Amino acid sequence: MALFASLLGVLDKQLYTDVFLAGTISKFLVAGSIAQDIISIPVGLLLALLSVLFLKHPSPKRFIIILGLTGYFFYGYGLYAMQGQYTSIYLIYLIIFGLSLYSLIFGLLSFEPEAVNSYQLPGGLRKSIVIFLIVILVVLVPLWILFLSIDIANHVARDTYGVFVLDLCVVFPALGLIVSQLLRNKPFGNILAGVALLKTVTLCLSVAFGEWFGPLYGGFQPNIINITIFSILTVVSLLLSILYLINLKKDVSING
């Protein structure tokens, strides 16, 4: 469904144009939606491929990647659902959003405690992930609250208000819990860290691409600061994700 929705968003010019002409979304959101759809196509293909491979050859690392990519769709289509992008396939957005949410919940609950306890990360990598996640929280939480405070004072929500809802209510608290788990050396933190990193790299890639694509598509003034910030976050989270997948090891001595 995600592949269908993203392909339609790229190929059908009327999908977002009709909503724009109705006055529901701005031209800025049209450009952002198309940019997200462009990124969602390869992400959706990768998720489909990994899902088939996992069914044939189950692997914890492969499953962690699947959950991370599912987190990307949870966030992306959560924005579509919350911001009222009432295209002709809006109900598809709701289905993807709901399925992604429950896939994450039941996917994380499916890890058996014994298996979780056996997976370890090197201390240096764990500290690097903690620092990276803390930097995200330290930089973005005050910034989002500042933007939100301005909107509250003006009694007007900006186009991307859904970002504040998802980040402040769901994503940032989740990152804080993961940091706590890692700092306390809780085994499940090692699993959650991978999901968070893979969700972060795909989402930041989408945002960085959108910041570049928007001016190209709609003639907007490029936001160099946003392009720089999210490009850096994409590169750092990608490097950490690669190191994570390489270094996540199963300590067989723990189980016997």
C-alpha atoms as an extended CHARMM CRD file, in Angstrom:
* protein
*
       256  EXT
         1         1  MET       CA              0.0000000000        0.0000000000        0.0000000000  PROA      1               0.0000000000
         2         2  ALA       CA              2.8700000000        2.3640000000        0.7410000000  PROA      2               0.0000000000
         3         3  LEU       CA              4.3630000000        1.6280000000       -2.6630000000  PROA      3               0.0000000000
         4         4  PHE       CA              0.9930000000        2.2440000000       -4.3030000000  PROA      4               0.0000000000
         5         5  ALA       CA              0.4770000000        5.5290000000       -2.4440000000  PROA      5               0.0000000000
         6         6  SER       CA              3.9820000000        6.8490000000       -3.0990000000  PROA      6               0.0000000000
         7         7  LEU       CA              3.9730000000        5.8500000000       -6.7780000000  PROA      7               0.0000000000
         8         8  LEU       CA              0.6150000000        7.5160000000       -7.2730000000  PROA      8               0.0000000000
         9         9  GLY       CA              1.9070000000       10.6390000000       -5.5340000000  PROA      9               0.0000000000
        10        10  VAL       CA              4.7880000000       10.8670000000       -7.9980000000  PROA      10              0.0000000000
        11        11  LEU       CA              3.0070000000        9.7780000000      -11.1900000000  PROA      11              0.0000000000
        12        12  ASP       CA             -0.4460000000       11.3380000000      -10.7560000000  PROA      12              0.0000000000
        13        13  LYS       CA             -0.0570000000       15.1340000000      -10.8920000000  PROA      13              0.0000000000
        14        14  GLN       CA             -3.6850000000       15.6560000000       -9.9430000000  PROA      14              0.0000000000
        15        15  LEU       CA             -3.4570000000       13.7720000000       -6.6410000000  PROA      15              0.0000000000
        16        16  TYR       CA             -2.0470000000       16.7010000000       -4.6580000000  PROA      16              0.0000000000
        17        17  THR       CA             -3.0570000000       19.4460000000       -7.0910000000  PROA      17              0.0000000000
        18        18  ASP       CA             -6.7580000000       18.7980000000       -6.4550000000  PROA      18              0.0000000000
        19        19  VAL       CA             -6.2410000000       19.1640000000       -2.7050000000  PROA      19              0.0000000000
        20        20  PHE       CA             -4.1450000000       22.3130000000       -3.2220000000  PROA      20              0.0000000000
        21        21  LEU       CA             -6.8290000000       23.8800000000       -5.4200000000  PROA      21              0.0000000000
        22        22  ALA       CA             -9.4050000000       23.0770000000       -2.7420000000  PROA      22              0.0000000000
        23        23  GLY       CA             -7.3210000000       25.1520000000       -0.3240000000  PROA      23              0.0000000000
        24        24  THR       CA             -6.6260000000       22.2910000000        2.0600000000  PROA      24              0.0000000000
        25        25  ILE       CA             -2.8400000000       22.2120000000        1.7160000000  PROA      25              0.0000000000
        26        26  SER       CA             -0.2540000000       24.7530000000        0.5770000000  PROA      26              0.0000000000
        27        27  LYS       CA              2.0730000000       24.5480000000       -2.3930000000  PROA      27              0.0000000000
        28        28  PHE       CA              4.8860000000       24.0060000000        0.1170000000  PROA      28              0.0000000000
        29        29  LEU       CA              3.1770000000       20.8430000000        1.3880000000  PROA      29              0.0000000000
        30        30  VAL       CA              2.5800000000       19.6560000000       -2.1620000000  PROA      30              0.0000000000
        31        31  ALA       CA              6.3150000000       19.8650000000       -2.8540000000  PROA      31              0.0000000000
        32        32  GLY       CA              7.1170000000       18.2020000000        0.4820000000  PROA      32              0.0000000000
        33        33  SER       CA              4.6590000000       15.3900000000       -0.1650000000  PROA      33              0.0000000000
        34        34  ILE       CA              6.0830000000       14.6240000000       -3.5960000000  PROA      34              0.0000000000
        35        35  ALA       CA              9.6020000000       14.6640000000       -2.1610000000  PROA      35              0.0000000000
        36        36  GLN       CA              8.5650000000       12.2230000000        0.5710000000  PROA      36              0.0000000000
        37        37  ASP       CA              6.9040000000        9.9790000000       -2.0090000000  PROA      37              0.0000000000
        38        38  ILE       CA             10.1060000000        9.8990000000       -4.0730000000  PROA      38              0.0000000000
        39        39  ILE       CA             12.0480000000        8.6520000000       -1.0450000000  PROA      39              0.0000000000
        40        40  SER       CA              9.2340000000        6.2910000000       -0.0130000000  PROA      40              0.0000000000
        41        41  ILE       CA              9.4200000000        4.3370000000       -3.2760000000  PROA      41              0.0000000000
        42        42  PRO       CA             12.9100000000        2.8330000000       -2.7090000000  PROA      42              0.0000000000
        43        43  VAL       CA             12.2250000000        2.5120000000        1.0240000000  PROA      43              0.0000000000
        44        44  GLY       CA              9.0130000000        0.6140000000        0.2870000000  PROA      44              0.0000000000
        45        45  LEU       CA             10.7870000000       -1.6550000000       -2.1880000000  PROA      45              0.0000000000
        46        46  LEU       CA             13.5210000000       -2.3620000000        0.3560000000  PROA      46              0.0000000000
        47        47  LEU       CA             10.9410000000       -3.1040000000        3.0530000000  PROA      47              0.0000000000
        48        48  ALA       CA              9.0760000000       -5.4920000000        0.7630000000  PROA      48              0.0000000000
        49        49  LEU       CA             12.2840000000       -7.2810000000       -0.2010000000  PROA      49              0.0000000000
        50        50  LEU       CA             13.4670000000       -7.6220000000        3.3920000000  PROA      50              0.0000000000
        51        51  SER       CA             10.0510000000       -8.8950000000        4.4650000000  PROA      51              0.0000000000
        52        52  VAL       CA             10.1720000000      -11.6800000000        1.8710000000  PROA      52              0.0000000000
        53        53  LEU       CA             13.7400000000      -12.5610000000        2.8280000000  PROA      53              0.0000000000
        54        54  PHE       CA             12.8300000000      -12.5700000000        6.5120000000  PROA      54              0.0000000000
        55        55  LEU       CA              9.9520000000      -14.9890000000        5.9370000000  PROA      55              0.0000000000
        56        56  LYS       CA             12.3650000000      -17.3680000000        4.2020000000  PROA      56              0.0000000000
        57        57  HSD       CA             15.3970000000      -16.8010000000        6.4330000000  PROA      57              0.0000000000
        58        58  PRO       CA             14.5110000000      -15.1590000000        9.7800000000  PROA      58              0.0000000000
        59        59  SER       CA             17.2280000000      -12.9090000000       11.1630000000  PROA      59              0.0000000000
        60        60  PRO       CA             17.0880000000      -10.5300000000       14.1600000000  PROA      60              0.0000000000
        61        61  LYS       CA             19.1560000000       -7.8930000000       12.3430000000  PROA      61              0.0000000000
        62        62  ARG       CA             16.9030000000       -8.1220000000        9.3060000000  PROA      62              0.0000000000
        63        63  PHE       CA             13.8640000000       -7.7840000000       11.5500000000  PROA      63              0.0000000000
        64        64  ILE       CA             15.3420000000       -4.7000000000       13.2420000000  PROA      64              0.0000000000
        65        65  ILE       CA             15.8190000000       -3.0910000000        9.8240000000  PROA      65              0.0000000000
        66        66  ILE       CA             12.2050000000       -3.9430000000        8.9480000000  PROA      66              0.0000000000
        67        67  LEU       CA             10.9730000000       -2.2730000000       12.1420000000  PROA      67              0.0000000000
        68        68  GLY       CA             13.1110000000        0.7920000000       11.4700000000  PROA      68              0.0000000000
        69        69  LEU       CA             11.6920000000        1.1650000000        7.9670000000  PROA      69              0.0000000000
        70        70  THR       CA              8.1970000000        0.6070000000        9.3620000000  PROA      70              0.0000000000
        71        71  GLY       CA              8.8890000000        3.5020000000       11.7370000000  PROA      71              0.0000000000
        72        72  TYR       CA              9.5690000000        5.6860000000        8.7050000000  PROA      72              0.0000000000
        73        73  PHE       CA              6.1510000000        4.9000000000        7.2330000000  PROA      73              0.0000000000
        74        74  PHE       CA              4.4700000000        5.3370000000       10.6210000000  PROA      74              0.0000000000
        75        75  TYR       CA              5.8760000000        8.8620000000       10.7890000000  PROA      75              0.0000000000
        76        76  GLY       CA              5.4260000000        9.8300000000        7.1450000000  PROA      76              0.0000000000
        77        77  TYR       CA              1.8300000000        8.6890000000        6.8040000000  PROA      77              0.0000000000
        78        78  GLY       CA              1.0760000000        9.8880000000       10.3130000000  PROA      78              0.0000000000
        79        79  LEU       CA              1.8140000000       13.3780000000        9.0040000000  PROA      79              0.0000000000
        80        80  TYR       CA             -0.4720000000       12.8260000000        6.0120000000  PROA      80              0.0000000000
        81        81  ALA       CA             -3.2310000000       11.6240000000        8.3330000000  PROA      81              0.0000000000
        82        82  MET       CA             -2.8970000000       14.4140000000       10.9170000000  PROA      82              0.0000000000
        83        83  GLN       CA             -2.4380000000       17.2940000000        8.4990000000  PROA      83              0.0000000000
        84        84  GLY       CA             -5.6200000000       16.4650000000        6.6200000000  PROA      84              0.0000000000
        85        85  GLN       CA             -4.1760000000       15.7250000000        3.1940000000  PROA      85              0.0000000000
        86        86  TYR       CA             -7.5520000000       14.6530000000        1.8650000000  PROA      86              0.0000000000
        87        87  THR       CA             -6.4680000000       13.2550000000       -1.4570000000  PROA      87              0.0000000000
        88        88  SER       CA             -8.4840000000       10.5750000000       -3.2130000000  PROA      88              0.0000000000
        89        89  ILE       CA             -6.4350000000        7.9210000000       -1.3540000000  PROA      89              0.0000000000
        90        90  TYR       CA             -6.6180000000        9.4660000000        2.1240000000  PROA      90              0.0000000000
        91        91  LEU       CA             -8.1190000000        6.2440000000        3.5140000000  PROA      91              0.0000000000
        92        92  ILE       CA             -4.9990000000        4.4270000000        2.2940000000  PROA      92              0.0000000000
        93        93  TYR       CA             -2.9150000000        6.8380000000        4.3810000000  PROA      93              0.0000000000
        94        94  LEU       CA             -4.9530000000        5.9490000000        7.4510000000  PROA      94              0.0000000000
        95        95  ILE       CA             -4.5350000000        2.2250000000        6.8290000000  PROA      95              0.0000000000
        96        96  ILE       CA             -0.7520000000        2.5470000000        6.3800000000  PROA      96              0.0000000000
        97        97  PHE       CA             -0.5020000000        4.6950000000        9.5110000000  PROA      97              0.0000000000
        98        98  GLY       CA             -2.5300000000        2.2330000000       11.5870000000  PROA      98              0.0000000000
        99        99  LEU       CA             -0.7800000000       -0.8840000000       10.2850000000  PROA      99              0.0000000000
       100       100  SER       CA              2.6380000000        0.7120000000       10.8290000000  PROA      100             0.0000000000
       101       101  LEU       CA              1.7650000000        1.5840000000       14.4280000000  PROA      101             0.0000000000
       102       102  TYR       CA              0.5950000000       -1.9170000000       15.3200000000  PROA      102             0.0000000000
       103       103  SER       CA              3.4420000000       -3.5130000000       13.3590000000  PROA      103             0.0000000000
       104       104  LEU       CA              5.8860000000       -1.5980000000       15.5480000000  PROA      104             0.0000000000
       105       105  ILE       CA              4.0540000000       -2.5200000000       18.7550000000  PROA      105             0.0000000000
       106       106  PHE       CA              3.6830000000       -6.2350000000       18.0330000000  PROA      106             0.0000000000
       107       107  GLY       CA              7.0670000000       -6.4000000000       16.3210000000  PROA      107             0.0000000000
       108       108  LEU       CA              8.8700000000       -5.1200000000       19.4120000000  PROA      108             0.0000000000
       109       109  LEU       CA              6.7760000000       -7.3170000000       21.6900000000  PROA      109             0.0000000000
       110       110  SER       CA              7.7510000000      -10.3740000000       19.6220000000  PROA      110             0.0000000000
       111       111  PHE       CA             11.3490000000      -10.3190000000       20.8900000000  PROA      111             0.0000000000
       112       112  GLU       CA             11.8220000000      -13.0110000000       23.5220000000  PROA      112             0.0000000000
       113       113  PRO       CA             13.6560000000      -11.8620000000       26.6910000000  PROA      113             0.0000000000
       114       114  GLU       CA             16.2690000000      -14.6090000000       26.4060000000  PROA      114             0.0000000000
       115       115  ALA       CA             17.1290000000      -13.5810000000       22.8450000000  PROA      115             0.0000000000
       116       116  VAL       CA             17.2400000000       -9.8900000000       23.7610000000  PROA      116             0.0000000000
       117       117  ASN       CA             19.6590000000      -10.5630000000       26.6290000000  PROA      117             0.0000000000
       118       118  SER       CA             22.0760000000      -12.3360000000       24.3090000000  PROA      118             0.0000000000
       119       119  TYR       CA             22.6230000000       -9.4120000000       21.9150000000  PROA      119             0.0000000000
       120       120  GLN       CA             25.4190000000       -7.0120000000       22.8140000000  PROA      120             0.0000000000
       121       121  LEU       CA             26.9210000000       -3.7840000000       21.4750000000  PROA      121             0.0000000000
       122       122  PRO       CA             30.4730000000       -2.5200000000       22.0530000000  PROA      122             0.0000000000
       123       123  GLY       CA             30.5840000000        0.1060000000       24.7950000000  PROA      123             0.0000000000
       124       124  GLY       CA             32.0840000000        2.7820000000       22.5330000000  PROA      124             0.0000000000
       125       125  LEU       CA             29.3800000000        2.3800000000       19.8920000000  PROA      125             0.0000000000
       126       126  ARG       CA             26.6540000000        2.4160000000       22.5230000000  PROA      126             0.0000000000
       127       127  LYS       CA             28.0240000000        5.6970000000       23.9100000000  PROA      127             0.0000000000
       128       128  SER       CA             28.1990000000        7.1740000000       20.3990000000  PROA      128             0.0000000000
       129       129  ILE       CA             24.5510000000        6.3020000000       19.7850000000  PROA      129             0.0000000000
       130       130  VAL       CA             23.5920000000        7.8290000000       23.1480000000  PROA      130             0.0000000000
       131       131  ILE       CA             25.4290000000       11.0610000000       22.3200000000  PROA      131             0.0000000000
       132       132  PHE       CA             23.8030000000       11.2420000000       18.8850000000  PROA      132             0.0000000000
       133       133  LEU       CA             20.2940000000       10.7480000000       20.2540000000  PROA      133             0.0000000000
       134       134  ILE       CA             20.8970000000       13.2610000000       23.0510000000  PROA      134             0.0000000000
       135       135  VAL       CA             22.1140000000       15.8500000000       20.5260000000  PROA      135             0.0000000000
       136       136  ILE       CA             18.8880000000       15.3920000000       18.5470000000  PROA      136             0.0000000000
       137       137  LEU       CA             16.8420000000       15.9650000000       21.6990000000  PROA      137             0.0000000000
       138       138  VAL       CA             18.9030000000       18.9150000000       22.9360000000  PROA      138             0.0000000000
       139       139  VAL       CA             18.7480000000       20.6920000000       19.5740000000  PROA      139             0.0000000000
       140       140  LEU       CA             15.2510000000       19.8980000000       18.3290000000  PROA      140             0.0000000000
       141       141  VAL       CA             13.1070000000       19.8520000000       21.4840000000  PROA      141             0.0000000000
       142       142  PRO       CA             13.7570000000       23.5420000000       22.3980000000  PROA      142             0.0000000000
       143       143  LEU       CA             13.5050000000       24.5370000000       18.7280000000  PROA      143             0.0000000000
       144       144  TRP       CA             10.1720000000       22.7680000000       18.2340000000  PROA      144             0.0000000000
       145       145  ILE       CA              8.8040000000       24.2650000000       21.4730000000  PROA      145             0.0000000000
       146       146  LEU       CA              9.9080000000       27.7300000000       20.3050000000  PROA      146             0.0000000000
       147       147  PHE       CA              8.1550000000       27.3250000000       16.9570000000  PROA      147             0.0000000000
       148       148  LEU       CA              5.0790000000       25.9140000000       18.6690000000  PROA      148             0.0000000000
       149       149  SER       CA              5.0070000000       28.7890000000       21.1820000000  PROA      149             0.0000000000
       150       150  ILE       CA              5.0340000000       31.3070000000       18.3260000000  PROA      150             0.0000000000
       151       151  ASP       CA              2.1360000000       29.5130000000       16.6340000000  PROA      151             0.0000000000
       152       152  ILE       CA              0.1950000000       29.3350000000       19.9090000000  PROA      152             0.0000000000
       153       153  ALA       CA              0.7110000000       33.0660000000       20.4530000000  PROA      153             0.0000000000
       154       154  ASN       CA             -0.5980000000       33.7440000000       16.9450000000  PROA      154             0.0000000000
       155       155  HSD       CA             -3.4010000000       31.1610000000       17.3350000000  PROA      155             0.0000000000
       156       156  VAL       CA             -2.4920000000       29.7910000000       13.9090000000  PROA      156             0.0000000000
       157       157  ALA       CA             -0.9540000000       26.3920000000       13.1270000000  PROA      157             0.0000000000
       158       158  ARG       CA              1.7160000000       26.2100000000       10.4470000000  PROA      158             0.0000000000
       159       159  ASP       CA              1.5370000000       23.7500000000        7.5560000000  PROA      159             0.0000000000
       160       160  THR       CA              3.7720000000       21.2110000000        9.2650000000  PROA      160             0.0000000000
       161       161  TYR       CA              2.1240000000       21.2320000000       12.7000000000  PROA      161             0.0000000000
       162       162  GLY       CA              1.8710000000       17.4410000000       12.5520000000  PROA      162             0.0000000000
       163       163  VAL       CA              5.6540000000       17.2800000000       12.9590000000  PROA      163             0.0000000000
       164       164  PHE       CA              5.3540000000       18.8950000000       16.4010000000  PROA      164             0.0000000000
       165       165  VAL       CA              2.6090000000       16.4670000000       17.4330000000  PROA      165             0.0000000000
       166       166  LEU       CA              4.4730000000       13.3170000000       16.4120000000  PROA      166             0.0000000000
       167       167  ASP       CA              7.8920000000       14.4760000000       17.5990000000  PROA      167             0.0000000000
       168       168  LEU       CA              6.9440000000       15.9440000000       20.9710000000  PROA      168             0.0000000000
       169       169  CYS       CA              4.3560000000       13.2900000000       21.8590000000  PROA      169             0.0000000000
       170       170  VAL       CA              5.8550000000       10.1240000000       20.3630000000  PROA      170             0.0000000000
       171       171  VAL       CA              9.3320000000       10.3080000000       18.8270000000  PROA      171             0.0000000000
       172       172  PHE       CA             11.2450000000       12.4180000000       21.3420000000  PROA      172             0.0000000000
       173       173  PRO       CA              9.9000000000       10.5810000000       24.4090000000  PROA      173             0.0000000000
       174       174  ALA       CA             10.8210000000        7.3100000000       22.6740000000  PROA      174             0.0000000000
       175       175  LEU       CA             14.3570000000        8.5620000000       22.0400000000  PROA      175             0.0000000000
       176       176  GLY       CA             14.6070000000        9.6010000000       25.6840000000  PROA      176             0.0000000000
       177       177  LEU       CA             13.5780000000        6.1160000000       26.8070000000  PROA      177             0.0000000000
       178       178  ILE       CA             16.1060000000        4.5220000000       24.4710000000  PROA      178             0.0000000000
       179       179  VAL       CA             18.8620000000        6.7650000000       25.8310000000  PROA      179             0.0000000000
       180       180  SER       CA             17.8610000000        5.7510000000       29.3660000000  PROA      180             0.0000000000
       181       181  GLN       CA             17.9390000000        2.0630000000       28.4100000000  PROA      181             0.0000000000
       182       182  LEU       CA             21.3770000000        2.3810000000       26.8170000000  PROA      182             0.0000000000
       183       183  LEU       CA             22.8610000000        4.3730000000       29.7010000000  PROA      183             0.0000000000
       184       184  ARG       CA             21.6070000000        1.7590000000       32.1740000000  PROA      184             0.0000000000
       185       185  ASN       CA             22.9350000000       -0.9960000000       29.8960000000  PROA      185             0.0000000000
       186       186  LYS       CA             19.4990000000       -2.5680000000       29.5840000000  PROA      186             0.0000000000
       187       187  PRO       CA             19.5470000000       -5.3160000000       26.9050000000  PROA      187             0.0000000000
       188       188  PHE       CA             16.3830000000       -4.1510000000       25.1520000000  PROA      188             0.0000000000
       189       189  GLY       CA             18.0320000000       -0.7760000000       24.5780000000  PROA      189             0.0000000000
       190       190  ASN       CA             20.3780000000       -2.4930000000       22.1210000000  PROA      190             0.0000000000
       191       191  ILE       CA             17.3860000000       -3.5730000000       20.0260000000  PROA      191             0.0000000000
       192       192  LEU       CA             15.5670000000       -0.2400000000       20.2630000000  PROA      192             0.0000000000
       193       193  ALA       CA             18.7080000000        1.6650000000       19.2890000000  PROA      193             0.0000000000
       194       194  GLY       CA             18.8020000000       -0.0620000000       15.9040000000  PROA      194             0.0000000000
       195       195  VAL       CA             15.1350000000        0.6370000000       15.2120000000  PROA      195             0.0000000000
       196       196  ALA       CA             15.6130000000        4.3090000000       16.1560000000  PROA      196             0.0000000000
       197       197  LEU       CA             18.7280000000        4.7200000000       14.0050000000  PROA      197             0.0000000000
       198       198  LEU       CA             17.1700000000        3.1790000000       10.8930000000  PROA      198             0.0000000000
       199       199  LYS       CA             14.0110000000        5.2180000000       11.3250000000  PROA      199             0.0000000000
       200       200  THR       CA             16.1480000000        8.3420000000       11.7720000000  PROA      200             0.0000000000
       201       201  VAL       CA             18.2870000000        7.8140000000        8.6900000000  PROA      201             0.0000000000
       202       202  THR       CA             15.3040000000        7.2870000000        6.3810000000  PROA      202             0.0000000000
       203       203  LEU       CA             13.2860000000       10.1460000000        7.8540000000  PROA      203             0.0000000000
       204       204  CYS       CA             16.1810000000       12.6270000000        7.8670000000  PROA      204             0.0000000000
       205       205  LEU       CA             16.9970000000       11.6290000000        4.2880000000  PROA      205             0.0000000000
       206       206  SER       CA             13.3920000000       12.3930000000        3.3400000000  PROA      206             0.0000000000
       207       207  VAL       CA             13.4770000000       15.7790000000        5.0900000000  PROA      207             0.0000000000
       208       208  ALA       CA             16.8790000000       16.7300000000        3.6500000000  PROA      208             0.0000000000
       209       209  PHE       CA             15.7420000000       15.7500000000        0.1570000000  PROA      209             0.0000000000
       210       210  GLY       CA             12.5040000000       17.6780000000        0.6560000000  PROA      210             0.0000000000
       211       211  GLU       CA             14.3920000000       20.8160000000        1.6780000000  PROA      211             0.0000000000
       212       212  TRP       CA             16.3430000000       20.5650000000       -1.5810000000  PROA      212             0.0000000000
       213       213  PHE       CA             13.4350000000       19.4380000000       -3.7640000000  PROA      213             0.0000000000
       214       214  GLY       CA             10.9570000000       22.0890000000       -2.5430000000  PROA      214             0.0000000000
       215       215  PRO       CA             12.8330000000       25.0920000000       -3.9880000000  PROA      215             0.0000000000
       216       216  LEU       CA             13.4750000000       23.1490000000       -7.1890000000  PROA      216             0.0000000000
       217       217  TYR       CA              9.8080000000       22.1670000000       -7.5750000000  PROA      217             0.0000000000
       218       218  GLY       CA              7.9850000000       25.1880000000       -6.2090000000  PROA      218             0.0000000000
       219       219  GLY       CA             10.4830000000       27.9910000000       -6.5760000000  PROA      219             0.0000000000
       220       220  PHE       CA             10.7870000000       28.5410000000       -2.8260000000  PROA      220             0.0000000000
       221       221  GLN       CA             13.7930000000       30.0960000000       -1.1660000000  PROA      221             0.0000000000
       222       222  PRO       CA             16.0400000000       27.2190000000       -0.0270000000  PROA      222             0.0000000000
       223       223  ASN       CA             16.5970000000       26.9090000000        3.7100000000  PROA      223             0.0000000000
       224       224  ILE       CA             20.3260000000       26.2920000000        3.8580000000  PROA      224             0.0000000000
       225       225  ILE       CA             20.2640000000       25.7380000000        7.6210000000  PROA      225             0.0000000000
       226       226  ASN       CA             17.6540000000       22.9740000000        7.3910000000  PROA      226             0.0000000000
       227       227  ILE       CA             19.4030000000       21.3710000000        4.4210000000  PROA      227             0.0000000000
       228       228  THR       CA             22.6770000000       21.3480000000        6.3470000000  PROA      228             0.0000000000
       229       229  ILE       CA             21.2160000000       20.0810000000        9.6400000000  PROA      229             0.0000000000
       230       230  PHE       CA             19.2240000000       17.2140000000        8.1550000000  PROA      230             0.0000000000
       231       231  SER       CA             21.9760000000       16.2600000000        5.7220000000  PROA      231             0.0000000000
       232       232  ILE       CA             24.3780000000       15.9350000000        8.6580000000  PROA      232             0.0000000000
       233       233  LEU       CA             21.8080000000       13.9390000000       10.6380000000  PROA      233             0.0000000000
       234       234  THR       CA             21.3120000000       11.6500000000        7.6370000000  PROA      234             0.0000000000
       235       235  VAL       CA             25.0270000000       10.9790000000        7.2110000000  PROA      235             0.0000000000
       236       236  VAL       CA             25.6920000000       10.4630000000       10.9390000000  PROA      236             0.0000000000
       237       237  SER       CA             22.6720000000        8.1990000000       11.4650000000  PROA      237             0.0000000000
       238       238  LEU       CA             23.6080000000        6.1900000000        8.3480000000  PROA      238             0.0000000000
       239       239  LEU       CA             27.1610000000        5.6530000000        9.6090000000  PROA      239             0.0000000000
       240       240  LEU       CA             25.9030000000        4.6770000000       13.0590000000  PROA      240             0.0000000000
       241       241  SER       CA             23.3400000000        2.3220000000       11.5070000000  PROA      241             0.0000000000
       242       242  ILE       CA             26.0430000000        0.5620000000        9.4930000000  PROA      242             0.0000000000
       243       243  LEU       CA             28.2950000000        0.2630000000       12.5410000000  PROA      243             0.0000000000
       244       244  TYR       CA             25.3220000000       -0.9740000000       14.5630000000  PROA      244             0.0000000000
       245       245  LEU       CA             24.4600000000       -3.7510000000       12.1100000000  PROA      245             0.0000000000
       246       246  ILE       CA             28.0950000000       -4.8040000000       11.8640000000  PROA      246             0.0000000000
       247       247  ASN       CA             28.7530000000       -4.8290000000       15.6050000000  PROA      247             0.0000000000
       248       248  LEU       CA             25.4960000000       -6.1790000000       17.0400000000  PROA      248             0.0000000000
       249       249  LYS       CA             26.5930000000       -9.6190000000       18.2110000000  PROA      249             0.0000000000
       250       250  LYS       CA             24.9640000000      -12.5420000000       19.9230000000  PROA      250             0.0000000000
       251       251  ASP       CA             26.7800000000      -13.6720000000       23.0400000000  PROA      251             0.0000000000
       252       252  VAL       CA             26.0480000000      -17.4010000000       23.0590000000  PROA      252             0.0000000000
       253       253  SER       CA             27.5720000000      -17.7850000000       26.5200000000  PROA      253             0.0000000000
       254       254  ILE       CA             24.6340000000      -15.8960000000       28.0410000000  PROA      254             0.0000000000
       255       255  ASN       CA             22.1570000000      -18.5760000000       26.9640000000  PROA      255             0.0000000000
       256       256  GLY       CA             24.2880000000      -21.4370000000       27.8470000000  PROA      256             0.0000000000
